Amino acid sequence: MCILWDTYSGNKIHAIELKCSWVMCCSYAPSGNYVASGGLDNVASVYDLNDEDAQFSGKALKVLAGHDGYLGECQFLSDKQILTSSGDHMCILWDIGTGQQITTLKDHLGEVDCLAVLKDQNTFLSGSTDTTIKLWDLREGMCKQTLVGHMSDVVDVKWLSNGYNFVTASDDGIVRLFDVRSDQEISQYSYEYPIAGVSSVATSLSGRIIFAGYDDFNVILWDTLLGEPVAVLSEHQGKLSCLGVDKDGVALCTGSWDNLLKIWN
């Protein structure tokens, strides 16, 4: 089931019955009109939040079929376009209205588990089990840069607000900060011992703080200038699966295998 929550009241706003019982990703359209989900059914399903009957029946507005592997990530560019990544090593840009593929992007040698679209919506990052991060131009349909450094799967990637730097999470237990202008890693943040995999990352609006969710149930706040942790959030009872900062930068939401979402001020 896909649930949309009101974070102030803690109440459910929408609850959509999904056909696939194992969901790997979901996305909320900027307009607030649509949500999309994908998982082991290898398709991206788009739902109209204004159609209450469809929500109860689980009938999708559009089912985007074309991948040959699980859906690792999906992100709306607008109400008309959505970008997906998959275990088939590909990313696809879709026209939601027609259900047709606009661009198919191939360059990874492993499953593509995460995406991050830049604000201009022409550029995006993808992270893969081949340990690389790739920078793509949607206008040309080409990979423009390949950045390396991780020793294991790249499972999450997020842009900083300046549009030049981004952070990554990996099963190798290291959070890395990259700069696309210099085409390289510029810093890394990690435990000395024990090493726990990093499942998700986000940043403060200024980019000074990196929020990193770990498999050992903790969220660590890293200071990018000092290169050291400034706080540890340790209330979850399961490994972290996702986290995000609201658009105003005043709250952090964390999701975990303990079946809880927590809002942090």
Secondary structure as the mmCIF struct_conf table of DSSP 4:
data_model
#
loop_
_struct_conf.conf_type_id
_struct_conf.id
_struct_conf.beg_label_comp_id
_struct_conf.beg_label_asym_id
_struct_conf.beg_label_seq_id
_struct_conf.end_label_comp_id
_struct_conf.end_label_asym_id
_struct_conf.end_label_seq_id
STRN STRN1 CYS A 2 TRP A 5
TURN_TY1_P TURN_TY1_P1 THR A 7 SER A 9
STRN STRN2 LYS A 12 ILE A 16
BEND BEND1 LYS A 19 LYS A 19
BEND BEND2 SER A 21 TRP A 22
STRN STRN3 VAL A 23 TYR A 28
TURN_TY1_P TURN_TY1_P2 PRO A 30 SER A 31
BEND BEND3 GLY A 32 ASN A 33
STRN STRN4 TYR A 34 GLY A 39
TURN_TY1_P TURN_TY1_P3 LEU A 40 ASP A 41
BEND BEND4 ASN A 42 ASN A 42
STRN STRN5 VAL A 43 ASP A 48
TURN_TY1_P TURN_TY1_P4 LEU A 49 ASN A 50
HELX_RH_AL_P HELX_RH_AL_P1 GLU A 52 SER A 57
TURN_TY1_P TURN_TY1_P5 GLY A 58 GLY A 58
BEND BEND5 LEU A 61 LEU A 61
STRN STRN6 LYS A 62 ALA A 65
BEND BEND6 ASP A 68 GLY A 69
STRN STRN7 LEU A 71 PHE A 76
BEND BEND7 LEU A 77 LYS A 80
STRN STRN8 GLN A 81 SER A 86
TURN_TY1_P TURN_TY1_P6 GLY A 87 ASP A 88
BEND BEND8 HIS A 89 HIS A 89
STRN STRN9 MET A 90 ASP A 95
TURN_TY1_P TURN_TY1_P7 ILE A 96 GLY A 99
STRN STRN10 GLN A 100 LYS A 106
BEND BEND9 LEU A 109 GLY A 110
STRN STRN11 VAL A 112 VAL A 117
TURN_TY1_P TURN_TY1_P8 LYS A 119 ASP A 120
BEND BEND10 GLN A 121 ASN A 122
STRN STRN12 THR A 123 SER A 128
TURN_TY1_P TURN_TY1_P9 THR A 129 ASP A 130
BEND BEND11 THR A 131 THR A 131
STRN STRN13 ILE A 133 ASP A 137
TURN_TY1_P TURN_TY1_P10 LEU A 138 GLY A 141
STRN STRN14 MET A 142 LEU A 147
BEND BEND12 MET A 151 SER A 152
STRN STRN15 VAL A 154 TRP A 159
TURN_TY1_P TURN_TY1_P11 SER A 161 ASN A 162
BEND BEND13 GLY A 163 TYR A 164
STRN STRN16 ASN A 165 SER A 170
TURN_TY1_P TURN_TY1_P12 ASP A 171 ASP A 172
BEND BEND14 GLY A 173 GLY A 173
STRN STRN17 ILE A 174 ASP A 179
TURN_TY1_P TURN_TY1_P13 VAL A 180 ASP A 183
STRN STRN18 GLN A 184 SER A 190
BEND BEND15 GLU A 192 PRO A 194
STRN STRN19 VAL A 198 THR A 203
TURN_TY1_P TURN_TY1_P14 LEU A 205 SER A 206
BEND BEND16 GLY A 207 ARG A 208
STRN STRN20 ILE A 209 TYR A 214
TURN_TY1_P TURN_TY1_P15 ASP A 215 ASP A 216
BEND BEND17 PHE A 217 PHE A 217
STRN STRN21 VAL A 219 ASP A 223
TURN_TY1_P TURN_TY1_P16 THR A 224 GLY A 227
STRN STRN22 GLU A 228 LEU A 233
BEND BEND18 GLN A 237 GLY A 238
STRN STRN23 LEU A 240 VAL A 245
TURN_TY1_P TURN_TY1_P17 LYS A 247 ASP A 248
BEND BEND19 GLY A 249 VAL A 250
STRN STRN24 LEU A 252 SER A 256
TURN_TY1_P TURN_TY1_P18 TRP A 257 ASP A 258
BEND BEND20 ASN A 259 ASN A 259
STRN STRN25 LEU A 261 TRP A 264
#
